[in-house]
Amino acid sequence: MIKNYIKAARLRTLPLSVSGIIVGASLGYEVAFSQNLTDLKGFFWQSSIFWLAILTTIGFQVLSNFANDYGDGIKGTDDNREGEARMVSSGAITPKQMKTAMIITGVITLIIALSLIYVSFGKDDFLYSVIFFGLGVSSIVAAIKYTVGKSAYGYSGFGDVFVFVFFGLLAVVGTYFLYTKQLNFTVFLPAITIGLLSTAVLNLNNMRDRVNDAKVGKNTLVVKMGAKLAKLYHYNLIIASFLFAMIYVIITYKSPLQFLFILAYLPIIKHLFFVYKNKEEPLLDGELKKVALSTFLFSILFALGHVL
């Protein structure tokens, strides 16, 4: 039974979910350290804020995956899907069991999020604590409403907006703020990069499932656009992500090491050629891992470029 829940958690999605945290933490800690806003000496990954943010994000991601499995399962969306089998649709986990897993995961994640808020803001910044608590609750609601309920926004083409905002803007800018208690417009540039790359992963997923999604009434953006425009949209997501990262480095240039992130785009270039030549959408399943891991690699190289 535990093995089924591990499968439902979709561990391969976790590196992508923490990419924004790594980027936001590396930028936030750099500012906090330079302005003596933290007593910690060393690197950003030695901070309790970093690890609590990582655990919180993983919790939200697992909750989202459970909810996605549950929502698509009870609606019959996954009955004939391509790729990895889903637990509710296959009968390995009952809808009731999955709902229980969602509740437990949500509660645990909220407790970790509260710990993160306390460690970052303490008792003094009450307003910030309230705002971030609200963001945490919103993240839980958004994760569940993606496929659950009659008004599930994943079924009406708004999933891309959710991924861009929560995986990109909120993850990077939010983590940066946890360290610095301030905002800087330049932080939005790498946040947009992470958001676009994460959206590209979702777009690939929806391209793979386009035919089945159209049959069951799951009107993703890909279903609405069609295969040809979905490919063009995908190219633009990838290219734009690179440009925003380049603009950030040019504006904030300090060292050639900041261009390390370019290495992460080498496998992505190969991926774009694969998508361009692809005629059988189910074969895109293998590309999901490539783009997700390339995004994770981007976050690592981007962070190293700033801390070394």
C-alpha positions as CSV (number, residue, x, y, z in Angstrom):
1,M,0.0,0.0,0.0
2,I,2.8,2.4,0.9
3,K,4.3,1.8,-2.5
4,N,1.1,3.0,-4.2
5,Y,1.1,6.3,-2.3
6,I,4.8,6.8,-3.3
7,K,3.7,6.3,-6.9
8,A,0.9,8.7,-6.4
9,A,3.3,11.3,-5.0
10,R,5.2,11.2,-8.3
11,L,8.6,11.7,-7.0
12,R,10.0,12.6,-10.4
13,T,8.1,15.9,-10.1
14,L,9.8,17.0,-6.9
15,P,13.1,18.3,-8.4
16,L,11.1,20.7,-10.5
17,S,9.0,21.9,-7.5
18,V,12.1,22.9,-5.5
19,S,13.9,24.7,-8.3
20,G,12.3,28.0,-7.5
21,I,13.2,27.7,-3.8
22,I,16.9,27.1,-4.7
23,V,17.0,30.2,-7.0
24,G,15.1,32.4,-4.5
25,A,17.1,31.3,-1.5
26,S,20.5,31.9,-3.3
27,L,19.5,35.4,-4.2
28,G,17.8,36.2,-0.9
29,Y,20.6,34.8,1.3
30,E,23.2,36.8,-0.8
31,V,21.3,40.0,0.0
32,A,20.7,39.1,3.7
33,F,24.3,38.2,4.2
34,S,25.6,41.4,2.6
35,Q,23.3,43.6,4.6
36,N,24.0,41.7,7.9
37,L,20.3,40.6,8.0
38,T,21.3,37.1,9.1
39,D,23.8,35.8,11.7
40,L,24.5,32.6,9.7
41,K,27.9,32.3,8.1
42,G,28.3,30.0,5.1
43,F,25.9,29.2,2.2
44,F,22.2,29.5,1.8
45,W,21.6,25.8,2.0
46,Q,22.8,25.9,5.6
47,S,19.8,28.0,6.6
48,S,16.8,26.6,8.4
49,I,14.7,28.9,6.2
50,F,15.9,27.0,3.1
51,W,15.1,23.5,4.3
52,L,11.7,24.5,5.7
53,A,10.9,26.1,2.4
54,I,12.0,23.0,0.6
55,L,9.8,20.8,2.8
56,T,6.9,23.1,2.4
57,T,7.2,23.1,-1.3
58,I,7.5,19.3,-1.5
59,G,4.4,19.1,0.7
60,F,2.4,21.3,-1.7
61,Q,3.7,19.3,-4.7
62,V,2.8,16.0,-3.2
63,L,-0.7,17.3,-2.2
64,S,-1.1,18.6,-5.7
65,N,-0.2,15.2,-7.2
66,F,-2.5,13.4,-4.8
67,A,-5.4,15.8,-5.7
68,N,-4.6,15.4,-9.4
69,D,-4.7,11.7,-9.1
70,Y,-8.0,11.9,-7.2
71,G,-9.7,14.5,-9.4
72,D,-8.8,12.9,-12.7
73,G,-9.5,9.4,-11.3
74,I,-13.1,10.1,-10.1
75,K,-13.9,11.9,-13.4
76,G,-12.6,9.1,-15.5
77,T,-10.0,11.3,-17.2
78,D,-7.2,8.8,-16.5
79,D,-9.0,5.7,-17.7
80,N,-7.2,5.7,-21.0
81,R,-4.3,8.0,-20.4
82,E,-0.8,7.5,-21.7
83,G,2.3,7.3,-19.5
84,E,2.6,6.2,-15.9
85,A,-0.6,4.6,-14.4
86,R,-2.6,6.6,-11.9
87,M,-3.5,5.1,-8.6
88,V,-7.2,6.0,-8.2
89,S,-8.1,5.2,-11.8
90,S,-6.3,1.9,-11.6
91,G,-8.0,1.0,-8.3
92,A,-4.8,0.7,-6.4
93,I,-6.0,3.4,-4.0
94,T,-9.7,4.1,-3.4
95,P,-11.1,7.7,-3.7
96,K,-11.8,7.7,0.1
97,Q,-8.2,6.6,0.9
98,M,-6.8,9.3,-1.4
99,K,-9.0,12.0,0.2
100,T,-7.6,10.9,3.6
101,A,-4.0,11.1,2.2
102,M,-4.8,14.6,0.9
103,I,-6.1,15.8,4.3
104,I,-3.1,14.4,6.1
105,T,-0.6,15.9,3.6
106,G,-2.3,19.2,3.7
107,V,-2.2,19.4,7.5
108,I,1.4,18.4,7.7
109,T,2.4,20.9,5.0
110,L,0.5,23.7,6.8
111,I,2.3,22.9,10.0
112,I,5.7,23.0,8.2
113,A,4.7,26.3,6.5
114,L,3.8,27.8,9.9
115,S,7.2,26.8,11.2
116,L,8.8,28.5,8.2
117,I,6.9,31.7,8.8
118,Y,7.9,31.7,12.5
119,V,11.6,31.1,11.8
120,S,11.6,33.8,9.1
121,F,9.5,36.5,10.8
122,G,9.3,35.6,14.4
123,K,6.8,37.5,16.6
124,D,7.7,41.0,15.3
125,D,6.5,41.0,11.7
126,F,2.9,40.0,12.3
127,L,1.6,41.5,9.0
128,Y,4.1,39.5,7.0
129,S,3.2,36.4,8.9
130,V,-0.4,36.8,8.1
131,I,0.3,37.4,4.4
132,F,2.5,34.3,4.1
133,F,-0.1,32.3,6.0
134,G,-2.7,33.4,3.5
135,L,-0.3,32.4,0.7
136,G,0.1,29.0,2.2
137,V,-3.6,28.4,2.5
138,S,-4.1,29.7,-1.1
139,S,-1.4,27.2,-2.2
140,I,-3.3,24.3,-0.6
141,V,-6.6,25.4,-2.1
142,A,-5.0,25.9,-5.6
143,A,-3.3,22.5,-5.4
144,I,-6.7,20.8,-4.7
145,K,-8.8,22.8,-7.1
146,Y,-6.6,22.1,-10.1
147,T,-8.6,18.9,-10.9
148,V,-11.0,18.5,-8.0
149,G,-14.6,19.8,-8.2
150,K,-16.9,21.0,-11.0
151,S,-15.0,24.3,-11.4
152,A,-11.5,22.7,-11.5
153,Y,-9.4,25.2,-13.4
154,G,-7.1,22.5,-14.8
155,Y,-10.1,21.5,-17.0
156,S,-10.7,25.0,-18.4
157,G,-7.2,25.9,-19.6
158,F,-5.9,27.9,-16.5
159,G,-3.4,25.3,-15.3
160,D,-0.6,27.1,-17.0
161,V,-1.3,30.3,-15.0
162,F,-1.3,28.3,-11.8
163,V,2.1,26.7,-12.5
164,F,3.6,29.9,-13.7
165,V,2.5,31.8,-10.6
166,F,3.1,29.2,-7.9
167,F,6.2,27.4,-9.2
168,G,7.8,30.6,-10.6
169,L,6.8,33.9,-9.1
170,L,5.7,32.8,-5.6
171,A,8.5,30.2,-5.2
172,V,11.3,32.5,-6.2
173,V,10.1,35.9,-5.0
174,G,8.5,34.5,-1.9
175,T,11.6,32.7,-0.8
176,Y,13.7,35.8,-1.5
177,F,11.4,37.8,0.7
178,L,11.6,35.3,3.6
179,Y,15.3,36.1,3.7
180,T,15.3,39.8,3.0
181,K,11.9,41.1,4.1
182,Q,12.1,43.3,1.0
183,L,11.5,43.1,-2.8
184,N,13.7,43.9,-5.8
185,F,12.3,44.0,-9.3
186,T,15.3,42.1,-10.7
187,V,14.3,39.0,-8.7
188,F,11.2,38.7,-10.9
189,L,13.4,38.0,-13.9
190,P,14.7,34.6,-12.8
191,A,11.3,33.9,-11.2
192,I,9.8,34.3,-14.6
193,T,12.4,31.9,-16.0
194,I,11.5,29.2,-13.5
195,G,7.8,29.8,-14.1
196,L,8.2,29.5,-17.9
197,L,10.2,26.3,-17.7
198,S,7.7,24.8,-15.2
199,T,4.9,25.8,-17.5
200,A,6.8,24.1,-20.4
201,V,6.7,20.8,-18.4
202,L,3.0,21.1,-17.9
203,N,2.6,22.0,-21.6
204,L,4.5,18.8,-22.6
205,N,2.2,16.8,-20.3
206,N,-0.8,18.3,-21.9
207,M,0.6,17.8,-25.4
208,R,1.1,14.1,-24.6
209,D,-2.5,13.8,-23.3
210,R,-4.1,16.0,-25.8
211,V,-6.2,13.4,-27.6
212,N,-7.5,11.7,-24.5
213,D,-8.1,15.1,-22.7
214,A,-10.2,16.3,-25.6
215,K,-12.3,13.1,-25.5
216,V,-13.1,13.4,-21.8
217,G,-13.7,17.2,-21.8
218,K,-10.5,18.3,-20.1
219,N,-10.0,21.5,-22.0
220,T,-6.4,22.3,-21.3
221,L,-4.7,25.1,-23.1
222,V,-3.2,22.6,-25.5
223,V,-6.7,21.2,-26.3
224,K,-7.9,24.7,-27.0
225,M,-4.9,25.6,-29.2
226,G,-4.4,22.4,-31.1
227,A,-1.2,20.5,-31.7
228,K,0.4,22.9,-34.0
229,L,0.0,26.0,-31.9
230,A,0.9,24.0,-28.7
231,K,4.3,23.3,-30.2
232,L,4.8,27.0,-31.1
233,Y,3.7,27.9,-27.6
234,H,6.3,25.4,-26.2
235,Y,9.1,26.9,-28.2
236,N,8.3,30.4,-27.0
237,L,8.1,29.3,-23.3
238,I,11.7,27.8,-23.6
239,I,13.2,30.7,-25.5
240,A,11.6,33.3,-23.3
241,S,12.9,31.6,-20.2
242,F,16.4,31.8,-21.5
243,L,16.1,35.5,-22.4
244,F,14.8,36.5,-19.0
245,A,17.7,34.7,-17.3
246,M,20.1,36.4,-19.6
247,I,18.6,39.8,-19.0
248,Y,19.0,39.2,-15.2
249,V,22.6,38.3,-15.5
250,I,23.4,41.3,-17.7
251,I,21.7,43.7,-15.3
252,T,23.3,42.3,-12.2
253,Y,26.6,41.1,-13.7
254,K,29.5,40.5,-11.2
255,S,31.3,37.4,-12.5
256,P,31.4,35.1,-15.6
257,L,30.2,32.3,-13.3
258,Q,26.8,33.8,-13.5
259,F,26.6,32.4,-17.0
260,L,26.9,28.9,-15.7
261,F,23.2,28.4,-16.1
262,I,23.6,28.2,-19.9
263,L,24.9,24.7,-19.5
264,A,21.4,23.6,-18.4
265,Y,20.0,24.7,-21.8
266,L,22.2,22.3,-23.8
267,P,19.9,19.3,-23.2
268,I,16.9,21.6,-23.7
269,I,18.1,22.5,-27.2
270,K,18.1,18.8,-28.1
271,H,14.7,18.5,-26.5
272,L,13.3,21.3,-28.8
273,F,14.5,19.4,-31.9
274,F,12.7,16.3,-30.6
275,V,9.4,18.2,-30.1
276,Y,9.8,19.8,-33.6
277,K,10.2,16.4,-35.3
278,N,7.6,14.6,-33.1
279,K,4.6,13.1,-34.9
280,E,3.3,10.8,-32.1
281,E,2.4,12.8,-29.0
282,P,2.5,9.8,-26.5
283,L,6.3,9.7,-27.2
284,L,6.6,13.1,-25.5
285,D,6.3,11.3,-22.1
286,G,10.1,10.7,-22.0
287,E,10.7,14.4,-22.5
288,L,8.9,15.5,-19.3
289,K,11.8,14.2,-17.2
290,K,14.4,15.9,-19.4
291,V,12.8,19.4,-19.1
292,A,12.1,19.0,-15.4
293,L,15.6,17.9,-14.6
294,S,17.0,20.6,-16.8
295,T,15.1,23.1,-14.8
296,F,16.5,21.7,-11.6
297,L,20.0,21.8,-13.1
298,F,19.3,25.4,-14.1
299,S,18.5,26.3,-10.5
300,I,21.6,24.6,-9.2
301,L,23.9,26.3,-11.7
302,F,22.2,29.7,-11.3
303,A,22.6,29.5,-7.5
304,L,26.3,28.4,-7.8
305,G,26.9,31.3,-10.2
306,H,25.9,33.6,-7.4
307,V,27.5,32.0,-4.3
308,L,30.9,31.0,-5.7
